[in-house]
Amino acid sequence: MPEVMFAGPDGRLEGRYHHSKDPGAPLALVLHPHPLHGGTMNNRITYTMYQSFLRLGCSVMRFNFRGVGRSQGRYDGGIGEISDAAAALDWMQAVNPGHGGIWIGGYSFGAFVGMQLLMRRPEVSGWVSVAPPANHYDFGFLAPCPCGGLLLHGDGDELVPEPAVRKLVDKLNTQKNVTVDYRVFEGADHVFASHADAVSDAVEDFCGRAIARRQMALAAD
């Protein structure tokens, strides 16, 4: 997985990028947890999602938000980090002009940033949110949510109580043409300490089927 450095809005950003041999492969961008609480692109669940998208045949990137690792700049309360994610997506699209759709995957704070990016980029075709901090941030901006996705949470999450996430899911599922596949892992805490394999299996199951459906639809046209 080659290291890449690309231009962000507040300096250069450090990432790891896998380029698929298939020029029509989907793109996947994976976003890490909160920079002020030790979140980096090497976080275990972030890396797990990266590997899952790689196995699905995607061109995939994970990167460090501003001020993390070798990325320049400093933490910006979420606003600048959304711009960082947009810059990463711009870079991926530039090197993959014939891509087959875009996935945004985010864990914890990264899930919040990913959903914000989703609202700004209509070309995104699917998303995965792991442990979105629904009790810390207002997700009311998802109105309407442009597409369905996969949401994973643990019933033992001590930082984000499961009912707060279920409330968000129920709200999204009332929207027209939006279906959220909500999977709750029994015994999983916020860091998914012993549930990384379950996260991987869920991502590959949901996204694999969605990618296959898209490919079949394109072949039929």
MOTA-V641670 format. One record per helix or strand. SS is the DSSP state (helix for helix, strand for strand). FROM is the first residue (numbers start at 1). TO is the last residue. Records with the same first field share a line. If there is no record, write none. Layout:
# MOTA-V641670
SS=FROM-TO ; FROM-TO
This chain:
# MOTA-V641670
strand=2-8 ; 11-18 ; 27-31 ; 59-63 ; 102-107 ; 126-130 ; 149-154 ; 180-185
helix=35-37 ; 44-55 ; 79-95 ; 109-120 ; 162-173 ; 196-220
